Amino acid sequence: MISFSGRHFPKDLILMAVRWKLAYPLSYRNIEELMDERGADVDHSTVQKWVVHYAPQLDQSFRKRKKPVGSSWRMDETYIKVNGKWVYLYRAVDKAGNTIDFMLSETRDRPAVLKFFKKAIGSSGLPQKVNIDKSGSNTAALERINNLLFIYGFWHLLIEVRRIKYMNNMIEQDHRGIKNITKYTLGFKSFEAAEAAIAGIELHRMLKKGQLENAGDLPAWKQFYELAA
């Protein structure tokens, strides 16, 4: 249960403001104006605090009901600006375009990629195949995972590593859905704020992709509110 106790505004209004930020290319000031139209005097900084507080909780609620993903992955990283500096958003989708997992990192190196794969494998299991670009850190991380599988006798679980350029077109296109939302933030002020917002943006995109179990024909916005029930 996600708690809204002690808030000065009702739960439905808070969730509406948070969802608008995560679903559409709107700035926090845009949402402040939309709230004002509805008779709610909400400062844009308050909306930002709501996103940082509730987006990760809604993401965790979703993960308990996330549908299984495929075992053929496409993995890549893109760039997000935080406090005037570029950081790296690692992402993976399966061959159907379903989001497997994501992770924001201040570095682009083998430890960062290993951390991402640990998260992705923890949430979705070991892949059979992973398609990557020619990045040395991505290659080194997957080689490390395969070496560990070999050492511990799990030869049958070794991951097939591919570097077929056209196969990554899917995830490169999928990045756009995230970038189209984040570009209207005018830059995140902190890494924590960026992590929280991206978790929520990725969540809303997964809802739109139909990745919530037992959602039936509910539209993404209704699924979003249901996660807070």
Backbone as a ProteinNet text record, in pm:
[ID]
protein_1_A
[PRIMARY]
MISFSGRHFPKDLILMAVRWKLAYPLSYRNIEELMDERGADVDHSTVQKWVVHYAPQLDQSFRKRKKPVGSSWRMDETYIKVNGKWVYLYRAVDKAGNTIDFMLSETRDRPAVLKFFKKAIGSSGLPQKVNIDKSGSNTAALERINNLLFIYGFWHLLIEVRRIKYMNNMIEQDHRGIKNITKYTLGFKSFEAAEAAIAGIELHRMLKKGQLENAGDLPAWKQFYELAA
[TERTIARY]
84.4	0	88.6	65.8	138.9	63.4	131.9	66.3	64.9	-50.9	-66.5	-107.5	-93.4	-133.1	-41.1	-98.2	-20.8	-0.9	-50.7	-38.3	-146.8	-115.1	-210.5	-307.8	-282.9	-369.4	-420.1	-537.6	-592.7	-509	-520	-445	-465.7	-591.2	-619.6	-550.6	-546	-480.7	-330	-272.3	-128.1	-91.7	-168	-139.3	-156.8	-256.9	-277.7	-157.3	-109	6.2	130.4	152.2	268.1	257.9	139.8	124.2	144.9	94.8	115.2	263.6	341.1	485	553.8	508.3	572.6	525.8	406.3	346.7	361.1	377.7	373	494.6	528.3	641.9	604.9	590.9	551.5	658.9	680.3	768.9	690	760.7	691.6	608.7	655.1	578.1	451.7	457.9	337.1	232.1	277.6	184.3	129.1	212	164	47.9	62.5	-42.6	-168.4	-152	-267.4	-340.2	-263.7	-324.8	-404	-347.4	-413.8	-547.9	-551.5	-676.9	-784.4	-740.8	-834.7	-859.9	-814.1	-841.1	-748.5	-637.1	-541.3	-415.8	-385.3	-267.8	-146.9	-83.2	29.5	153.9	258.8	384.6	454.5	525.1	595.5	698	758.6	856.7	788.9	663.1	588	561.6	526.9	504.9	633.4	745.7	875.2	901.3	868.6	887	794.5	673.1	581.6	638.2	693.8	750.8	865.9	956	1071	1024.7	918.9	870.8	790.5	699.5	604.3	642.2	716.6	749.3	822.5	926	991.4	898.3	807.9	713.6	616.2	569.7	480.2	553.1	680.1	760.8	773.5	797	807.5	675.5	565.2	433.8	411.1	452.9	438.2	521	642.3	731.9	675.6	589.3	525.7	426.3	384.5	283	329.6	457.4	510.5	508.5	462.9	461	603.8	623.8	755.9	795.4	926.1	977.8	1049.3	1083.3	1152.1	1298.5	1361.8	1501.3	1601.6	1553.6	1642.4	1638.9	1751.4	1756	1831.8	1792.4	1868.9	1906.1	2034.2	2081.1	2161.6	2141.4	2211.9	2204.6	2281.9	2273.7	2249.1	2185.6	2164	2205.2	2189.2	2242.6	2130.7	2147.6	2054.3	2137.3	2093.4	2168.2	2119.8	2214.7	2185.3	2279.4	2222	2300	2410.2	2374.5	2468.1	2566.4	2559.2	2652.1	2575.1	2637	2573.9	2599.8	2494.1	2506.8	2446.6	2452.4	2420.1	2299.1	2205.3	2086.6	2098.9	2125.8	2134.4	1993.7	1962.5	1829.2	1838.3	1736.5	1726.6	1580.2	1554.5	1421.1	1434.6	1323.6	1327.6	1291	1286.3	1265.7	1125.5	1033.5	899.1	889.4	998.5	999.2	960.2	934.4	900.4	1023.4	1003.4	1114.5	1153.8	1283	1334.7	1373.9	1462.3	1501.4	1580.2	1616.5	1686	1766.5	1867.6	1949.3	2024.4	2017.5	2092.3	2228.1	2333.3	2468.9	2549.1	2632.6	2720.7	2843.9	2867.1	2984.8	2942.3	3030.2	3008	3129.1	3124	3236.5	3185.4	3277.5	3236.4	3161.8	3207.5	3130.1	2986.5	2967.9	2832.3	2747.3	2804.9	2730	2699.8	2796.8	2773	2659.3	2657	2550.5	2415.2	2412.8	2287.7	2241.6	2332.2	2291.9	2251	2314.8	2273.4	2128.9	2095	1958.2	1861	1897.3	1809.2	1788.7	1896.7	1886	1807.9	1826.3	1751.8	1602.7	1563.8	1421.3	1361.2	1444.2	1387.8	1451.6	1549.1	1615.5	1726.7	1802.9	1913.9	1860.9	1916.3	1878.9	1952.6	1898.7	1970	2064.2	2019	2096.6	2088.6	2198.5	2199.2	2267.7	2196.9	2257.4	2304.4	2429.3	2488.8	2559.3	2603.3	2687	2832.6	2925.1	3066	3136.1	3059.2	3117.6	3201.5	3323.8	3412.5	3362.7	3298.7	3251.4	3133.6	3045.8	2933.9	2984.7	3081	3140.1	3209.5	3289.1	3364	3270.6	3159.8	3066.3	3001.7	2960.3	2898.6	2999.5	3123.6	3228.1	3249.7	3244.7	3259.7	3146.2	3023.6	2908.5	2923.2	2961.6	2978.5	3092.8	3200.5	3311.3	3265.2	3184.5	3133.3	3040.6	2956.2	2867.3	2949	3056.7	3142.5	3213.4	3268.6	3343	3253.4	3128.4	3037.5	2960.4	2998.5	2942.2	2810	2770.2	2642.5	2666	2734.7	2769.4	2644.9	2539	2416.8	2345.8	2389.7	2326.7	2409.5	2520.9	2605.4	2525	2547.8	2473.1	2539	2459.3	2509.9	2516.4	2634.3	2653.9	2658.4	2571.3	2564.2	2598.5	2649.2	2678.4	2626	2496.4	2432.5	2364	2413.8	2372.2	2221.2	2162.1	2020.8	1931.1	1978.1	1896.8	1877.1	1972.2	1960	1878.6	1828.7	1742.6	1620.8	1569.7	1450.4	1472.1	1583.4	1604.3	1644.9	1716.8	1750.8	1624.5	1527	1397.9	1323.8	1335.9	1266	1321.1	1450.1	1508.7	1431.7	1381.8	1317.6	1197.9	1127	1012.4	1051.1	1169.8	1219.8	1273	1350.7	1411.9	1307.2	1198	1093.6	1029.9	1030.9	976.9	1083.5	1204	1306.7	1358.5	1348.4	1403.3	1325.7	1205.6	1126.5	1146.2	1239.2	1265.8	1359.2	1422.3	1525.6	1645.2	1667.7	1780.3	1742.8	1779	1753.5	1854.6	1808.6	1895.7	1981.4	1936.9	2013.6	1998.5	2093.4	2089.8	1967.5	1935.7	1819	1690.4	1676.8	1556.9	1548.3	1661.9	1663.9	1626.6	1683.6	1652.5	1503.7	1445.1	1304.1	1215.6	1241.4	1158.4	1169.6	1291.3	1309.5	1240.3	1244.1	1171.6	1023.7	968.6	827.9	797.6	885.4	865.9	871.9	971.5	982	858.5	812	692.2	573.6	549.3	432.5	443.6	563.4	581.4	556.2	594.6	567.1	417.2	346	200.1	139.3	188.6	137.9	172.1	282.6	320.8	240.6	160.4	80.2	156.4	250.3	335.5	286.1	166.6	109.6	17.1	41.9	-40.5	-184	-277	-419.3	-475.2	-419.6	-469.4	-591.7	-612.7	-726.3	-720.8	-834.9	-843.3	-828.3	-782.1	-767	-663.7	-693.4	-592.1	-479.3	-366.4	-247.2	-274.4	-354.6	-375.7	-453.2	-546.5	-619.8	-530.3	-444.5	-349.6	-258.5	-215.9	-126.7	-192	-316.4	-384.2	-409.7	-433	-456.8	-333.4	-214.1	-91.8	-80.6	-147.9	-141.3	-253.3	-338.9	-454.2	-408.9
-118.7	0	124.5	212.8	338.4	441.6	503.9	595.1	739.1	802.4	943.6	1024.2	963	1030.5	1148.6	1255	1372.6	1469.9	1436.4	1526.8	1635.3	1752.1	1863.3	1856.1	1762.7	1748.5	1604.8	1583.5	1447.8	1356	1228	1125	1132.9	1147.3	1147	1263.1	1378.3	1493.3	1473.7	1418.9	1391.7	1294.6	1185.2	1085.3	1142.1	1228	1289.4	1373.9	1456.4	1541.7	1457.8	1353.9	1266	1196.8	1144.6	1074.5	1167.2	1288.4	1383	1402.8	1414.6	1436.6	1316.3	1196	1074.3	1031.7	1074.8	1026.2	1120.9	1249.7	1349.3	1441.6	1502.2	1595.7	1731.9	1734.8	1856.2	1893.1	2022.2	2067	2071.7	2083.4	2096.2	2224.3	2328	2453.6	2437.4	2356.2	2326.4	2260.6	2168.5	2096.2	2188.7	2278.3	2378.3	2457.5	2494.4	2571.5	2487.5	2361.6	2273.2	2251	2239.2	2224.8	2350.9	2465.8	2592.4	2601.5	2553.4	2550.6	2470	2369.6	2282.7	2329.6	2449.4	2508	2462.8	2400.2	2352.4	2438.4	2504.2	2591.5	2508.4	2446.5	2355.6	2413.3	2433.4	2484.7	2374.8	2415.2	2316	2236.2	2297.8	2225.5	2115.3	2137.1	2034.4	1914.4	1940.6	1831.2	1750.4	1820.1	1750.8	1660.2	1706.6	1625.5	1504.4	1523.2	1409.9	1303.3	1346.1	1251.4	1174.2	1244.6	1178.8	1079.6	1114.7	1028.6	909.6	933.7	829	745.7	801	723.5	592.5	593	465.8	367	416.3	327.2	263.3	341.7	287.9	187	213.3	118.5	-14.6	-8.2	-131.4	-206.2	-132.7	-195.4	-266.8	-202.5	-263.1	-390.9	-389.8	-503.8	-632.3	-620.2	-738.1	-802.3	-725.2	-774.2	-764.2	-752.9	-740.3	-875.1	-876.5	-998.8	-1045.4	-1175.4	-1225	-1169.1	-1155.9	-1106.2	-1218.8	-1194.3	-1294.5	-1309	-1412.2	-1442.4	-1393.2	-1327.3	-1267.3	-1116.2	-1061.2	-921.1	-834.7	-706.4	-602.6	-499.8	-479.2	-391.8	-276.3	-156.7	-37.7	67.8	175.1	286.4	415.9	509.9	642.7	745.4	873.4	979.3	1063.9	1100.7	1188.6	1296.6	1421.7	1529.3	1548.1	1545.6	1564.1	1670.6	1779.1	1888.6	1935.8	1946.2	1996.7	1896	1770.6	1667.7	1551.5	1486.7	1370.8	1246.4	1170.2	1039.4	936.1	810.4	702.3	623.2	603.3	523.3	391	284.5	150.2	92.1	30	-23.3	-152.2	-236.2	-356.7	-385.3	-431.5	-477.3	-617.1	-691.8	-821.5	-804.9	-915.1	-903.7	-855.8	-859.5	-807.2	-659.4	-602.6	-462.5	-437.4	-544.1	-526.9	-483.9	-391.6	-344.2	-450.9	-482.6	-580.9	-510.6	-412	-333.4	-211.3	-127.7	-2	35.4	118.1	163.9	289.3	390.2	513.5	500.8	544.9	533.2	658.5	697.7	812.1	774	645	598.5	505.9	494.1	404.7	312	205	112.6	-26.4	-121.4	-259.4	-275.1	-213.9	-228.6	-178.5	-69.6	-17.6	-116.4	-172.6	-268.5	-395.2	-441.6	-558.8	-532.3	-413.5	-376.8	-378	-326	-327.9	-470.8	-556.8	-694.4	-769.6	-739.3	-800.5	-762.7	-637	-591.6	-657.1	-657.8	-712.2	-862.7	-934.6	-1079.6	-1109	-1025.4	-1043.4	-1026.7	-938.8	-913.9	-1004.4	-1051.1	-1119.4	-1253.6	-1296.4	-1422.8	-1408.9	-1515.7	-1514.1	-1514.8	-1430.4	-1435.9	-1548.9	-1592.6	-1687.4	-1614.1	-1496.4	-1417.4	-1271.1	-1198.6	-1053	-989.2	-897	-821.1	-686.9	-652.6	-528	-457.9	-334	-265.8	-309	-234.8	-274.5	-216.7	-166.8	-111.2	-215.7	-177.7	-269.6	-304.5	-208.6	-235.9	-332.3	-321.8	-415.6	-556.9	-565.3	-695.9	-755.6	-675.3	-724.6	-772.4	-702.6	-742.4	-876.9	-895.5	-1023.1	-1137.2	-1108.7	-1211.3	-1251.9	-1155.4	-1184.6	-1273.2	-1242	-1323.2	-1465.3	-1479.1	-1612.9	-1689.2	-1619.8	-1685.7	-1741.5	-1665.2	-1711.9	-1831.4	-1826.7	-1940.1	-2065.5	-2046.8	-2159.9	-2216.3	-2128.5	-2170.9	-2252.4	-2209.2	-2276.7	-2391.5	-2427	-2546.6	-2528.2	-2403.1	-2379.4	-2352.9	-2449.4	-2430.1	-2413.9	-2486.3	-2483.2	-2347.4	-2261.4	-2130.1	-2016.3	-2051.1	-1946.6	-1859.2	-1730.6	-1633	-1615.6	-1625.8	-1599.1	-1447.4	-1396.5	-1253	-1220.9	-1130	-1089.9	-941.7	-906.2	-765	-732.4	-758.7	-736.2	-600.1	-507.1	-367.2	-347.1	-409.5	-383.7	-433	-532.7	-585.9	-483.8	-389.5	-290	-168.6	-169.4	-59.3	-47	-161.3	-160.3	-82.1	-109	-39.3	106.3	132.7	271.4	353.5	293.1	360	373.2	271.8	273	381.7	411.3	521	651.5	669.5	797	826.3	720.3	739.3	797.8	762.5	816.5	957.8	975.9	1106.9	1214.5	1175.2	1272.8	1331	1254.5	1304.2	1381.8	1327	1388.4	1520.4	1542	1666.1	1788.7	1769.6	1882.9	1913.8	1843.5	1870.8	1990.3	2035.7	2141.2	2096.3	1965.9	1910.8	1876.1	1757.1	1717	1784.8	1823.6	1894.7	1799.6	1674.9	1579.2	1439.8	1353	1215.5	1143.9	1169.1	1107	1143.9	1272.7	1317.5	1251.9	1240.1	1176.7	1029.3	958.7	816.5	794.6	877.2	862.3	888.9	998.8	1034.1	929.5	882	782.4	651.5	613.7	494	507.7	626.4	648	653.4	716.9	724.5	584.8	506.2	368.4	287.9	308.5	239.6	269.4	397	432.4	374.9	371.4	311.8	161.2	94.6	-48.7	-75.5	13.2	-0.5	13	108.9	129.3	11.3	-56	-173.7	-297.5	-287.8	-401.6	-501	-451.8	-541.9	-566.4	-517.4	-541.6	-662.3	-759.3	-879.5	-846.7	-919.1	-910.1	-768.9	-692.7	-556.8	-554.7	-663.2	-668.1	-556.9	-490.8	-382.4	-245.5	-240.6	-111.5	-26	100.2	188.8	213.9	261.4	279.4	370.7	476.3	570.5	505.3	416	346.7	244.3	178.4	84.4	158.1	278.1	358.6	386.8	431.3	463.2	336.5	225.5	99.8	55.7	87.8	48.6	112.6	225.1	295.5	252.7	161	120.9	38.5
0	0	0	-95.1	-102.1	-19.9	73.5	166.8	114.6	130	95.6	218.9	334.5	457.9	486.2	542.6	576.6	462.7	342.9	229.3	235.4	182.9	183.9	66.5	-25.1	-141.1	-148.5	-209.6	-217.4	-305.8	-277.5	-349.2	-500.3	-544.8	-688.3	-759.7	-696.8	-758.8	-765.6	-659.1	-657.9	-770.1	-780.8	-883	-1023.9	-1040.7	-1171.1	-1211	-1118.5	-1148.1	-1177.7	-1097.7	-1119.6	-1254.6	-1286.7	-1414.4	-1533	-1524.6	-1633.7	-1660.5	-1553.6	-1570	-1633.5	-1598.2	-1645.6	-1784.3	-1821.6	-1945.9	-2063.6	-2036.8	-2143.8	-2139.7	-2254.4	-2259.3	-2200.5	-2067.6	-1995.7	-1894	-1876	-1768.6	-1638.3	-1527.1	-1398.6	-1394.3	-1459.4	-1463.3	-1547.9	-1653.4	-1730.5	-1641.1	-1558.3	-1471.6	-1363.6	-1313.9	-1218	-1279.3	-1405.3	-1473	-1491.4	-1528.7	-1546.2	-1413.5	-1305.9	-1174.7	-1137.7	-1171.3	-1141.7	-1215.3	-1340.5	-1417.2	-1345.9	-1271.6	-1200.3	-1057.1	-1027	-896.1	-786.2	-821.3	-720.8	-725.4	-616.6	-607.7	-567	-667.1	-643.8	-709.7	-634.2	-688.9	-767.9	-872.9	-955.9	-875.4	-774.8	-692.5	-610.2	-574.7	-501.9	-591.6	-716.9	-811.9	-828.5	-837.3	-850.9	-730.2	-611.1	-490.1	-491.5	-542.5	-553.1	-647.2	-759.5	-855.2	-791.9	-724.5	-660.6	-554.1	-482.1	-373.4	-424.4	-519.1	-556.1	-677.5	-771.2	-891.8	-859.6	-772.4	-740.8	-670.4	-587.6	-519	-618	-713.8	-815.7	-904.1	-931.7	-1008.8	-934.7	-803.8	-725.3	-721.3	-711.6	-714.6	-847.8	-955.5	-1088.1	-1100.5	-1049.4	-1066.4	-1006	-907.5	-848.4	-944.4	-1045.7	-1139.8	-1285.2	-1304.5	-1440.3	-1511.8	-1635.6	-1714.3	-1744.3	-1760.1	-1799.9	-1936.6	-1957.8	-2085.5	-2158.3	-2283.8	-2364.3	-2326.4	-2379.9	-2344.3	-2447.5	-2554.1	-2653.7	-2633	-2584.8	-2542.6	-2642.8	-2645.7	-2713.7	-2608	-2586	-2478.6	-2536.3	-2478.3	-2526.5	-2416.9	-2433.9	-2339	-2414.7	-2346.2	-2401.2	-2296.9	-2326.7	-2241.3	-2183.3	-2058.2	-1988.4	-1917.9	-1923.8	-1858.3	-1714.4	-1620.1	-1478.1	-1423.3	-1374.3	-1315.4	-1410.5	-1537.4	-1637.8	-1692.4	-1646.5	-1692.8	-1753	-1852	-1913.2	-1829.2	-1802.6	-1738	-1833.1	-1795.1	-1887.7	-1838.9	-1930	-1900.8	-1975.1	-1900.7	-1959	-1966.9	-2081.3	-2103.1	-2184.4	-2168.9	-2251.2	-2280.2	-2403.4	-2441.2	-2501.1	-2503.7	-2569.7	-2716.8	-2790.6	-2935.8	-2972.1	-2875.6	-2898.5	-2861.5	-2808.2	-2769.7	-2625.6	-2549.3	-2408.4	-2328.6	-2237.3	-2154.6	-2054.7	-2051.6	-1956.4	-1827.6	-1838.1	-1720.9	-1766.7	-1671.3	-1699.3	-1575.9	-1593.7	-1480.4	-1519.7	-1435.5	-1457	-1389	-1457.3	-1403.6	-1433.8	-1339.9	-1361.5	-1442.4	-1458.5	-1533.3	-1647.1	-1742.9	-1857.4	-1865	-1786.3	-1778.8	-1742.3	-1732.1	-1706.6	-1574.6	-1462.3	-1338.4	-1351.3	-1426.4	-1444.9	-1524.3	-1630.3	-1712.3	-1632.2	-1553.8	-1469.2	-1369.2	-1312.9	-1219.8	-1289.9	-1413.5	-1489.5	-1514.5	-1560.7	-1589.8	-1463.4	-1351.4	-1225.1	-1193.9	-1215.7	-1192.8	-1290.4	-1419.1	-1522.2	-1505.6	-1477	-1457	-1329.6	-1227.6	-1103.4	-1122.2	-1213.7	-1235.2	-1342.2	-1436.6	-1554	-1586.7	-1508.9	-1535.5	-1638.6	-1656.4	-1752.5	-1895	-1981.3	-2122.7	-2192.9	-2306.2	-2390.5	-2484.8	-2531.4	-2626.2	-2586.8	-2609.2	-2588.9	-2708.5	-2772.2	-2881.8	-2828.5	-2855.2	-2807.1	-2922.3	-2896.8	-2994.7	-2972.7	-3027.1	-3016.8	-2894.4	-2798.5	-2676.9	-2603.7	-2569.7	-2498.9	-2360.9	-2290.1	-2154.5	-2155.9	-2255.9	-2266.2	-2293.2	-2385.1	-2417.2	-2296	-2225.7	-2109.6	-1999.5	-1978.9	-1874.4	-1906	-2030.3	-2067.4	-2064.9	-2102.1	-2092.7	-1948.2	-1857.1	-1714.3	-1664.7	-1705.9	-1664.5	-1718.2	-1844.8	-1903.5	-1836.9	-1801.9	-1732	-1597.9	-1526.5	-1397.3	-1415.4	-1517.4	-1544.7	-1576.3	-1652.6	-1689.2	-1566.3	-1484.6	-1365	-1271.5	-1256.5	-1164.2	-1228.7	-1351.9	-1414.7	-1485.3	-1507.8	-1575.2	-1724.8	-1790.6	-1931.4	-2018.3	-1980	-2060.3	-2052.8	-1961.2	-1945	-2005	-2070.8	-2129.4	-2225.9	-2217.6	-2297	-2433.7	-2539	-2673.3	-2693.3	-2722.5	-2739.9	-2888.3	-2930.3	-3070.3	-3082.9	-3200	-3229.7	-3369.5	-3387.9	-3517.8	-3513	-3591.4	-3581.8	-3599	-3700.3	-3727.4	-3613.6	-3537.2	-3428.6	-3316.5	-3305	-3199.2	-3242.2	-3366.7	-3409.2	-3319	-3273.6	-3189.6	-3061.2	-2991.3	-2864.3	-2887.1	-2996.2	-3026.6	-3051.9	-3119.6	-3138.9	-3006.5	-2921.9	-2793.2	-2700.9	-2714	-2634.9	-2655.7	-2777.3	-2810.5	-2721.1	-2683.1	-2596.5	-2462.4	-2414	-2287.2	-2309.4	-2415.1	-2440.8	-2471.2	-2535.2	-2566.8	-2441.1	-2332.5	-2205.4	-2128.4	-2119.1	-2034.5	-2089.8	-2218.5	-2275	-2229.1	-2176.1	-2130.6	-1981.9	-1918.3	-1776.7	-1759.5	-1868.6	-1864.3	-1780.9	-1775.8	-1701.1	-1559.9	-1516	-1378	-1286.1	-1169.4	-1074.8	-991.4	-977.7	-897.3	-955.8	-923.1	-970.7	-914.5	-787.5	-724.2	-797.6	-832	-903.6	-1040.9	-1108.4	-1240	-1230.4	-1133.4	-1115.1	-1092.7	-1005	-971.3	-1091.4	-1160.9	-1276.3	-1386.3	-1412.5	-1518	-1481.9	-1353.4	-1310.4	-1343.2	-1318.8	-1347.9	-1496.8	-1573.9	-1719.5	-1780.3	-1738.4	-1787	-1746.4	-1624.4	-1576.9	-1668	-1694.9	-1775.5	-1916.3	-1971.2	-2103.7	-2100.1	-1993.1	-1982.2	-1970.4	-1901.9	-1895.6	-2034.6	-2112.2	-2247.8	-2338.8	-2308.8	-2386.9	-2347.3	-2242.7	-2197.4	-2112.7	-2031.7	-1954.1	-1811.2	-1777.2	-1645	-1650.8	-1563.4	-1559.9	-1519.9	-1581.1	-1546	-1559.9	-1653.9	-1675.7	-1766.4	-1840.3	-1930	-2033.1	-2051.9	-2149.5	-2085.8	-1961.3	-1895	-1968.3	-1995.7	-2055.3	-1956.5	-2007.5	-1924.1	-1805.1	-1824.2	-1714.2	-1599.3	-1631.8	-1525.4	-1455.7	-1532.8	-1472.9	-1374.4	-1414.3	-1330.2	-1194.9	-1196.9	-1070.7	-988.4	-1055.9	-985.5	-905.6	-956.3	-886.6	-749.2	-728.9	-600.5	-506.4	-552.6	-470.5	-350.5
[MASK]
+++++++++++++++++++++++++++++++++++++++++++++++++++++++++++++++++++++++++++++++++++++++++++++++++++++++++++++++++++++++++++++++++++++++++++++++++++++++++++++++++++++++++++++++++++++++++++++++++++++++++++++++++++++++++++++++++++++

